[in-house]
Amino acid sequence: MSAVGRVAVVVLALVALVALPGCGDAADTPGPAQEKPRELVYMSRNTLWAVPEDVAIYDDGAVAYRQLLHTKISMKVRRTRLSPTALARLRELIAHTRLAGADLPGAAQPRNGFRYLLRLDGRSISTVDGRLAPGVRPLIRRLGRLEDRMLLRGE
């Protein structure tokens, strides 16, 4: 075998050695540690004249916020993470949230208020400012403050 042939064999052997250790490794297969985080809560809000926006918070504390401007081709998602303390407070707030009687899909939206879509535990409600049921008001207010902060961060 020529010197070039030997070099080619060595190079191929090195490539194989580098590639093989990752093949079939447990880290490459989806498992509990690699599952997508579960959505804890989602809220969308919109005024009569403004750009709709939404926020989703996941069980690992990840937060995803975006404005849903219809004239943009792609929507930039702003991301952050809640601190463990903030996540624990949010979980407690969610535990005390009651959706019963809060769904008002046909309610008139106030002139300077928001219409909300709130999704929690696989259930959704639609409501408006001025008609927020006591069971959802604290959570909607908390999520609204979070959306305000994410909006101020800018693009």
Secondary structure by P-SEA (a helix, b strand, c coil): ccaaaaaaaaaaaaaaaaacccccccccccccccccccccbbbbbbcccbbbbbccccccbbbbbbbbcccccbbbbbbbbbcaaaaaaaaaaaaaccccccccccccccccbbbbbbbcccbbbbbbccccccccaaaaaaaaaaaaaaaaccc
